[in-house]
Amino acid sequence: MLVFLRMDWPSWLVVLASAALFGLAHLYQGRGGLIGTMLLGLVFGMIRIVTGSLLLPIFCHAAVDIAAAMAGPRFLLHTDSPSKPVTGLHSTT
């Protein structure tokens, strides 16, 4: 973000570019992760511009990571049922 600010870009473009790069850095999470992270990046960028500090966006990012770490196992992992082998796959060659 600082690089874009030093290039005298308007604040809205700095936030948009930073959010896009933030989202691309999380592309390994898939399309949903890209979009969700870009939206969070927009919020974090606006907080950075309004406050002039990175401390609050860093705190917010940590809070999101902690919440995801706590909620992830509960809502994303389904270990209560034994895994079943995949069947019905046929070769197309």
ROSE-4610 file (N, C-alpha, C; in Angstrom, 1 decimal, always signed):
// ROSE-4610
residu = [M/M/M/L/L/L/V/V/V/F/F/F/L/L/L/R/R/R/M/M/M/D/D/D/W/W/W/P/P/P/S/S/S/W/W/W/L/L/L/V/V/V/V/V/V/L/L/L/A/A/A/S/S/S/A/A/A/A/A/A/L/L/L/F/F/F/G/G/G/L/L/L/A/A/A/H/H/H/L/L/L/Y/Y/Y/Q/Q/Q/G/G/G/R/R/R/G/G/G/G/G/G/L/L/L/I/I/I/G/G/G/T/T/T/M/M/M/L/L/L/L/L/L/G/G/G/L/L/L/V/V/V/F/F/F/G/G/G/M/M/M/I/I/I/R/R/R/I/I/I/V/V/V/T/T/T/G/G/G/S/S/S/L/L/L/L/L/L/L/L/L/P/P/P/I/I/I/F/F/F/C/C/C/H/H/H/A/A/A/A/A/A/V/V/V/D/D/D/I/I/I/A/A/A/A/A/A/A/A/A/M/M/M/A/A/A/G/G/G/P/P/P/R/R/R/F/F/F/L/L/L/L/L/L/H/H/H/T/T/T/D/D/D/S/S/S/P/P/P/S/S/S/K/K/K/P/P/P/V/V/V/T/T/T/G/G/G/L/L/L/H/H/H/S/S/S/T/T/T/T/T/T]
num = [1/1/1/2/2/2/3/3/3/4/4/4/5/5/5/6/6/6/7/7/7/8/8/8/9/9/9/10/10/10/11/11/11/12/12/12/13/13/13/14/14/14/15/15/15/16/16/16/17/17/17/18/18/18/19/19/19/20/20/20/21/21/21/22/22/22/23/23/23/24/24/24/25/25/25/26/26/26/27/27/27/28/28/28/29/29/29/30/30/30/31/31/31/32/32/32/33/33/33/34/34/34/35/35/35/36/36/36/37/37/37/38/38/38/39/39/39/40/40/40/41/41/41/42/42/42/43/43/43/44/44/44/45/45/45/46/46/46/47/47/47/48/48/48/49/49/49/50/50/50/51/51/51/52/52/52/53/53/53/54/54/54/55/55/55/56/56/56/57/57/57/58/58/58/59/59/59/60/60/60/61/61/61/62/62/62/63/63/63/64/64/64/65/65/65/66/66/66/67/67/67/68/68/68/69/69/69/70/70/70/71/71/71/72/72/72/73/73/73/74/74/74/75/75/75/76/76/76/77/77/77/78/78/78/79/79/79/80/80/80/81/81/81/82/82/82/83/83/83/84/84/84/85/85/85/86/86/86/87/87/87/88/88/88/89/89/89/90/90/90/91/91/91/92/92/92/93/93/93]
x = [+0.8/+0.0/+0.9/+1.9/+2.8/+3.4/+3.8/+4.3/+3.4/+2.1/+1.1/+0.8/+0.9/+0.7/+1.8/+3.0/+4.2/+4.2/+3.4/+3.2/+2.1/+1.6/+0.6/-0.7/-1.0/-2.3/-3.4/-4.6/-5.7/-6.0/-6.5/-6.7/-7.6/-8.6/-9.5/-8.8/-7.9/-7.2/-6.1/-5.5/-4.6/-5.2/-6.4/-7.2/-7.6/-8.1/-8.5/-7.3/-6.2/-5.0/-4.5/-4.4/-4.0/-4.9/-6.2/-7.2/-7.0/-6.8/-6.6/-5.4/-4.3/-3.1/-3.3/-4.0/-4.2/-5.1/-6.1/-6.9/-6.1/-5.3/-4.4/-3.5/-3.0/-2.1/-2.9/-4.2/-5.0/-5.7/-5.3/-5.9/-5.9/-4.9/-4.8/-6.1/-6.9/-8.1/-9.3/-9.0/-10.1/-10.8/-11.8/-12.5/-13.2/-13.8/-14.4/-13.4/-12.3/-11.2/-10.7/-10.6/-10.1/-11.1/-12.4/-13.4/-13.5/-13.6/-13.8/-12.6/-11.4/-10.2/-10.0/-10.5/-10.5/-11.4/-12.6/-13.5/-12.9/-12.3/-11.6/-10.5/-9.8/-8.7/-9.3/-10.4/-11.1/-11.3/-11.9/-12.2/-10.9/-9.9/-8.6/-7.9/-8.0/-7.4/-8.1/-9.4/-10.1/-9.8/-9.6/-9.3/-7.9/-7.0/-5.6/-5.6/-6.4/-6.4/-7.1/-8.1/-8.8/-8.0/-7.4/-6.6/-5.2/-4.6/-3.3/-2.3/-2.8/-1.9/-2.3/-1.3/-1.5/-1.9/-1.8/-2.1/-3.5/-4.5/-5.9/-6.1/-5.7/-5.9/-5.1/-3.9/-3.2/-4.0/-4.5/-5.3/-6.6/-7.2/-8.4/-8.1/-6.9/-6.5/-6.2/-5.6/-5.3/-6.6/-7.6/-8.9/-9.6/-9.5/-10.1/-9.4/-8.1/-7.3/-7.7/-7.8/-8.1/-9.5/-10.5/-11.8/-11.9/-11.1/-11.1/-10.5/-9.4/-8.8/-9.7/-10.5/-11.4/-12.7/-13.2/-14.4/-14.1/-13.0/-12.7/-12.9/-12.2/-12.4/-13.9/-14.6/-16.0/-16.9/-16.7/-17.6/-17.1/-15.8/-15.2/-14.8/-14.4/-13.9/-15.1/-15.3/-16.4/-15.8/-15.3/-14.6/-15.5/-16.8/-17.6/-18.1/-17.9/-18.2/-17.0/-16.8/-15.6/-15.6/-14.4/-14.3/-14.7/-15.4/-15.8/-15.0/-14.6/-13.8/-14.7/-14.0/-14.7/-15.0/-16.2/-16.6/-17.3/-17.4/-18.1/-17.3/-16.0/-15.1/-14.7/-14.9/-14.5/-13.6/-12.7/-11.7/-12.4/-12.0/-12.6/-11.7/-10.6/-9.7/-9.9]
y = [-1.2/+0.0/+1.2/+1.2/+2.4/+2.7/+1.7/+1.9/+2.7/+2.3/+2.9/+4.4/+4.6/+5.9/+6.8/+6.3/+7.1/+7.4/+6.6/+6.9/+8.0/+8.5/+9.6/+9.1/+7.8/+7.3/+7.8/+7.9/+8.3/+7.2/+7.6/+6.6/+5.5/+5.7/+4.7/+3.6/+4.1/+3.2/+2.4/+3.0/+2.4/+1.2/+1.5/+0.5/-0.7/-0.3/-1.3/-2.2/-1.6/-2.4/-3.3/-2.7/-3.5/-4.7/-4.4/-5.5/-6.6/-6.2/-7.2/-8.0/-7.4/-8.2/-9.1/-8.6/-9.4/-10.6/-10.4/-11.5/-12.5/-12.0/-12.9/-13.7/-13.2/-13.9/-15.1/-15.0/-16.1/-16.9/-16.9/-17.6/-19.1/-19.6/-21.0/-21.5/-20.6/-21.0/-21.1/-20.9/-21.0/-19.7/-19.8/-18.5/-17.9/-18.6/-18.1/-17.4/-18.0/-17.4/-16.1/-16.1/-14.9/-13.8/-14.0/-13.0/-12.5/-13.5/-13.1/-12.3/-12.7/-12.0/-10.7/-10.5/-9.2/-8.3/-8.8/-7.9/-7.5/-8.5/-8.1/-7.1/-7.3/-6.4/-5.0/-4.8/-3.5/-2.9/-3.7/-3.2/-2.8/-3.7/-3.4/-2.2/-2.1/-0.9/+0.4/+0.4/+1.6/+1.9/+0.9/+1.2/+1.8/+1.3/+1.9/+3.3/+3.6/+5.0/+5.9/+5.5/+6.4/+6.6/+5.5/+5.7/+6.2/+5.9/+6.2/+5.3/+4.2/+3.2/+1.8/+0.9/-0.5/-1.3/-0.7/-1.5/-2.1/-1.3/-1.9/-2.9/-2.7/-3.7/-5.0/-4.9/-6.1/-6.8/-6.1/-6.7/-7.4/-6.7/-7.3/-8.6/-8.6/-9.8/-10.9/-10.6/-11.6/-12.2/-11.3/-11.7/-12.7/-12.3/-13.2/-14.5/-14.5/-15.8/-16.7/-16.0/-16.8/-17.3/-16.6/-17.0/-18.2/-18.1/-19.2/-20.4/-20.3/-21.4/-22.1/-21.4/-22.0/-22.6/-21.9/-22.3/-23.4/-23.3/-24.3/-25.7/-26.2/-27.6/-28.0/-27.1/-27.4/-27.4/-26.5/-26.4/-26.9/-27.1/-27.6/-29.1/-29.6/-31.0/-31.8/-32.9/-33.8/-35.1/-35.3/-36.5/-37.5/-37.1/-38.0/-39.2/-39.3/-40.4/-41.0/-42.3/-42.9/-42.6/-42.4/-42.0/-43.3/-43.0/-44.1/-44.0/-45.2/-45.1/-44.6/-43.9/-43.4/-44.5/-44.7/-45.7/-45.1/-45.9/-45.5/-44.7/-44.6/-43.9/-44.8/-44.4/-45.2/-44.5/-45.2/-44.6/-44.2/-43.0/-42.6/-42.9/-43.6/-43.9/-45.3]
z = [+0.0/+0.0/+0.0/+0.8/+0.9/-0.5/-1.3/-2.6/-3.5/-3.4/-4.2/-3.8/-2.4/-1.9/-2.3/-2.4/-2.8/-4.3/-5.0/-6.4/-6.7/-5.6/-5.7/-6.3/-6.1/-6.6/-5.7/-6.2/-5.3/-4.3/-3.1/-2.0/-2.4/-3.2/-3.6/-4.5/-5.3/-6.2/-5.4/-4.4/-3.6/-2.8/-2.3/-1.5/-2.5/-3.6/-4.6/-5.1/-5.4/-5.8/-4.7/-3.5/-2.4/-2.1/-2.2/-1.9/-3.0/-4.2/-5.3/-5.1/-4.7/-4.4/-3.2/-2.2/-1.0/-1.3/-2.2/-2.6/-3.4/-4.3/-5.2/-4.3/-3.2/-2.3/-1.6/-1.6/-1.0/-2.1/-3.3/-4.4/-4.2/-3.4/-3.1/-2.4/-1.9/-1.2/-2.2/-3.4/-4.4/-4.7/-5.6/-5.9/-4.7/-3.9/-2.7/-1.8/-1.6/-0.8/-1.4/-2.7/-3.4/-3.2/-3.5/-3.3/-1.9/-1.0/+0.4/+1.0/+0.6/+1.0/+0.4/-0.9/-1.5/-0.8/-0.4/+0.4/+1.7/+2.4/+3.7/+3.4/+2.3/+1.9/+1.7/+1.1/+1.0/+2.3/+3.3/+4.6/+5.3/+5.3/+5.9/+5.3/+4.0/+3.3/+3.7/+3.8/+4.2/+5.7/+6.5/+7.9/+7.9/+7.1/+7.1/+6.6/+5.6/+5.1/+6.1/+6.7/+7.7/+8.9/+9.5/+10.7/+10.5/+9.3/+9.0/+9.7/+10.2/+10.9/+10.4/+10.5/+10.2/+11.4/+12.6/+13.8/+13.8/+13.5/+13.6/+12.5/+11.2/+10.2/+10.6/+11.2/+11.6/+12.7/+13.7/+14.7/+14.1/+13.2/+12.5/+11.8/+11.1/+10.4/+11.3/+12.4/+13.5/+14.0/+14.3/+14.8/+13.8/+12.5/+11.5/+11.4/+11.5/+11.5/+12.7/+13.9/+15.1/+15.0/+14.5/+14.4/+13.4/+12.3/+11.3/+11.9/+12.7/+13.3/+14.3/+15.0/+15.9/+15.3/+14.2/+13.6/+12.5/+11.9/+10.8/+11.2/+12.2/+12.5/+12.8/+13.4/+13.7/+12.5/+11.6/+10.4/+9.1/+9.0/+7.8/+7.8/+8.9/+9.0/+9.5/+8.8/+9.2/+9.5/+10.7/+11.1/+11.9/+12.0/+12.8/+12.0/+10.7/+9.9/+9.3/+9.2/+8.6/+7.1/+6.6/+5.2/+4.4/+3.3/+2.4/+1.1/+0.6/-0.7/-1.8/-2.8/-3.9/-4.9/-5.3/-6.3/-7.5/-8.5/-9.7/-10.7/-10.5/-11.4/-12.5/-13.8/-14.9/-15.8/-16.4/-17.3/-18.6/-19.1/-20.4/-21.5/-21.3/-22.4/-22.8]
